[in-house]
Amino acid sequence: MEEVAPGRKLDIHYRSISLKAKNDSDHEAYVFTHGLLRVVEAVRAAAGDAPIKDLYWEYAKRIHHDKNRDFDPAEALSDAGLDVAHASAFDDPSWDSVVEDETAAGIALAGDEIGTPIIALTYPDGWRASIFGPVVTPVPRGPAAIDLWDGMVKMMSVPGFYELKRTRTDGPDPGDRP
């Protein structure tokens, strides 16, 4: 999304989806990321949508690039230029209803048989479509990213389009750490 946003004039809004809430699971990774989403929603409540992208990227660097799945959320907040006091939301279940509402909204868009990411688009005629994915590794760059995006947008414009899938043969490759 970030790769194609400038070339396709995309207005990206990052939303929360908790696999802990969706799958009703206490899997360790799901519990940890659910706590991170509590922090996201605390930041959103205090500062709106603008800082969410930077916070997500700080999380992504730690999780996907550094393979650190047990970091202090205050560090990510600090590196994103945000108030570290929001880290207290990590262990605060009062944020669960907001995270769960966000998750329910994502599931309502794309259906129950999905994971993350979910991409939702509103077409010029007002029709809204959403999809789970794409899951791509490594992330395509330049014209390849634009081609993938344009193809996905065309597929999503077909109301009866539901799924493409093949077995993953390579592990995740998030590329160089931003």
C-alpha positions as CSV (number, residue, x, y, z in Angstrom):
1,M,0.0,0.0,0.0
2,E,2.7,2.5,1.0
3,E,4.6,1.6,-2.2
4,V,1.7,2.4,-4.5
5,A,0.0,5.2,-2.5
6,P,1.8,8.1,-4.2
7,G,1.3,6.8,-7.7
8,R,-2.4,5.9,-7.2
9,K,-3.3,8.9,-4.9
10,L,-4.4,6.6,-2.1
11,D,-5.8,7.9,1.2
12,I,-4.8,5.1,3.6
13,H,-6.5,4.7,6.9
14,Y,-4.9,2.1,9.3
15,R,-7.5,0.2,11.4
16,S,-7.1,-2.4,14.1
17,I,-7.9,-6.1,13.6
18,S,-7.1,-8.4,16.6
19,L,-6.6,-12.0,15.7
20,K,-7.0,-12.7,19.5
21,A,-10.5,-11.2,19.3
22,K,-11.3,-12.7,15.9
23,N,-10.2,-16.2,16.8
24,D,-11.1,-16.1,20.5
25,S,-7.6,-17.3,21.2
26,D,-5.0,-16.8,23.9
27,H,-2.1,-17.7,21.6
28,E,0.9,-15.8,22.9
29,A,1.5,-13.7,19.7
30,Y,-2.2,-12.8,19.5
31,V,-2.3,-11.7,23.1
32,F,0.8,-9.5,22.6
33,T,-0.4,-7.9,19.4
34,H,-3.9,-7.3,21.0
35,G,-2.1,-5.3,23.7
36,L,-0.3,-3.3,20.9
37,L,-3.7,-2.6,19.4
38,R,-5.0,-1.3,22.7
39,V,-2.1,1.2,22.5
40,V,-3.0,2.1,18.9
41,E,-6.6,2.8,19.9
42,A,-5.4,4.9,22.9
43,V,-3.3,7.0,20.5
44,R,-6.1,7.3,18.1
45,A,-8.5,8.5,20.8
46,A,-6.0,11.1,21.9
47,A,-4.6,12.3,18.5
48,G,-6.8,11.0,15.7
49,D,-5.7,8.9,12.7
50,A,-2.6,10.9,11.7
51,P,0.0,9.2,14.0
52,I,-1.2,5.6,13.5
53,K,0.8,4.9,10.4
54,D,4.1,5.7,12.1
55,L,3.2,3.6,15.1
56,Y,2.2,0.6,13.0
57,W,5.6,0.9,11.2
58,E,7.4,1.0,14.5
59,Y,5.6,-2.2,15.5
60,A,6.4,-3.7,12.1
61,K,10.1,-3.0,12.3
62,R,10.3,-4.7,15.7
63,I,8.1,-7.7,14.9
64,H,9.0,-8.4,11.2
65,H,12.6,-7.1,10.9
66,D,14.0,-7.5,14.4
67,K,11.9,-10.7,15.1
68,N,11.2,-9.1,18.5
69,R,7.7,-10.2,19.7
70,D,8.1,-9.0,23.2
71,F,9.2,-5.4,23.1
72,D,8.2,-2.5,25.3
73,P,5.4,-0.5,23.6
74,A,6.8,2.6,25.1
75,E,9.9,2.3,22.9
76,A,7.8,2.1,19.8
77,L,5.8,5.1,20.9
78,S,8.9,7.1,21.6
79,D,10.4,6.2,18.2
80,A,7.2,7.3,16.6
81,G,7.4,10.6,18.4
82,L,4.3,9.8,20.5
83,D,3.6,10.2,24.2
84,V,5.0,7.1,26.0
85,A,2.2,7.4,28.5
86,H,-0.1,5.6,26.0
87,A,1.9,2.4,26.7
88,S,-0.2,2.0,29.8
89,A,-3.1,1.0,27.5
90,F,-1.2,-2.3,26.6
91,D,-2.4,-3.9,29.9
92,D,-5.7,-2.0,30.1
93,P,-8.7,-4.1,29.2
94,S,-10.9,-1.0,29.0
95,W,-9.6,-0.6,25.4
96,D,-10.8,-4.1,24.4
97,S,-14.3,-3.0,23.3
98,V,-12.7,-0.5,20.9
99,V,-10.3,-3.1,19.5
100,E,-13.1,-5.6,19.3
101,D,-15.4,-3.1,17.5
102,E,-12.6,-2.4,15.0
103,T,-12.1,-6.1,14.5
104,A,-15.8,-6.7,13.9
105,A,-15.9,-3.9,11.4
106,G,-13.1,-5.5,9.4
107,I,-14.8,-8.9,9.5
108,A,-18.0,-7.2,8.4
109,L,-16.1,-5.8,5.4
110,A,-14.3,-9.0,4.3
111,G,-16.1,-11.9,5.9
112,D,-15.3,-14.3,8.7
113,E,-12.8,-16.5,6.7
114,I,-10.1,-13.9,6.7
115,G,-7.0,-12.8,8.5
116,T,-4.9,-9.7,8.2
117,P,-4.3,-7.5,6.2
118,I,-7.7,-6.4,5.0
119,I,-7.9,-3.9,2.2
120,A,-11.2,-2.0,1.6
121,L,-11.8,0.3,-1.3
122,T,-14.6,2.6,-2.3
123,Y,-15.1,2.7,-6.0
124,P,-16.2,5.9,-7.9
125,D,-19.8,4.7,-8.1
126,G,-19.8,4.3,-4.3
127,W,-19.6,0.5,-4.2
128,R,-17.4,-0.7,-1.4
129,A,-15.3,-3.9,-1.7
130,S,-12.8,-5.5,0.6
131,I,-10.4,-8.4,0.5
132,F,-8.0,-10.2,2.8
133,G,-4.5,-9.8,1.4
134,P,-2.5,-9.6,-0.6
135,V,0.0,-11.7,1.1
136,V,3.2,-11.1,-0.9
137,T,6.8,-11.8,-0.1
138,P,9.1,-10.0,-0.8
139,V,7.2,-6.7,-1.2
140,P,7.2,-5.7,-4.9
141,R,8.6,-2.3,-5.7
142,G,8.1,0.3,-8.4
143,P,6.1,-0.9,-11.5
144,A,5.7,-4.4,-10.2
145,A,3.9,-3.0,-7.1
146,I,1.7,-0.8,-9.3
147,D,0.8,-3.8,-11.6
148,L,-0.1,-5.9,-8.6
149,W,-2.2,-3.1,-7.1
150,D,-4.0,-2.4,-10.4
151,G,-4.8,-6.1,-10.9
152,M,-6.1,-6.5,-7.3
153,V,-8.3,-3.4,-7.7
154,K,-9.8,-4.8,-10.9
155,M,-10.4,-8.2,-9.3
156,M,-12.0,-6.6,-6.3
157,S,-14.4,-4.6,-8.6
158,V,-16.1,-7.9,-9.5
159,P,-18.9,-8.5,-7.0
160,G,-18.6,-12.3,-7.2
161,F,-14.8,-12.4,-6.8
162,Y,-13.8,-14.2,-3.6
163,E,-10.5,-15.9,-3.7
164,L,-7.1,-16.7,-5.3
165,K,-4.7,-18.8,-3.4
166,R,-1.6,-20.9,-3.8
167,T,0.7,-22.6,-1.3
168,R,3.3,-20.4,0.2
169,T,6.8,-21.7,-0.6
170,D,8.9,-19.0,0.9
171,G,9.0,-17.5,4.3
172,P,8.2,-13.9,5.0
173,D,10.8,-11.5,3.6
174,P,10.1,-8.0,4.9
175,G,13.1,-6.5,3.1
176,D,15.5,-4.1,4.6
177,R,14.5,-2.5,7.9
178,P,13.2,1.0,7.2
